[in-house]
Amino acid sequence: AEELGSRNDRLQAELKEELAELEKQDTPLVQELTRLDARATVLNRDLFAYQGEIDRYERLAASEKDPVRRQQWLIEADRLIIIANRIDADLVGVNRLARNVQSQRATLALRAQQAQANAAGQAQRIDREMVDLAKRDKRADGIEKRAGRPTSGTTSKVRSLSAQATALTTYDQFPLEAAREKLLVSLR
């Protein structure tokens, strides 16, 4: 029982160590994901602002009657479109990095679940062994109690043996050898 208890304690300690190690590995990933989310938020805000400016220049160009001035508005809109495309590409890259970090975190979470499941299975086996050990101890205690009781003549086996013993002593023994000799002598 002590060995099983120490095995269970050791199992729990190993589980805590493994979960702490996984948590330690997860901490920088959480920080990186937070940084990437903040970066994506900034890029989204900038992209939205540039898209608003592009729309404004395109509206100005559409309402402008002067062809030179209209061309200037469209050039400015095209310049902002190039910047917006760069921001959009950066945003796609940041989102891809964030998905990679989330994938790594999911892998760590899966490892933690597997470690907990393995520990739970081993703890269950230890508990079953403890129950079996307790049953064997209880059975051994019962046998020891029965063996420690003084014998009394009231059990059925004792009564049966006593009846046989008294029955054997009440009959005279059959003199088989003597009768055989007598028969052989008479036949001669």
Buried (B, 14 or more C-beta within 10 A) or exposed (E): EEEBEEBBEEBEEBBEEBBEBBEEBBEEBEEBBEBBBEBBEBBBEBBEEBBEBBEBBBEBBEEBEEEEEBEBBBEBBEEBBEBBEEBBEBBEBBBEBBEBBEEBBEEBEEBBEEBEEBBEEBBEBBEEBBEEEEEEEEEEEEEEEEEEEEEEEEEEEEEEEEEEEEEEEEEEEEEEEEEEEEEEEEEE
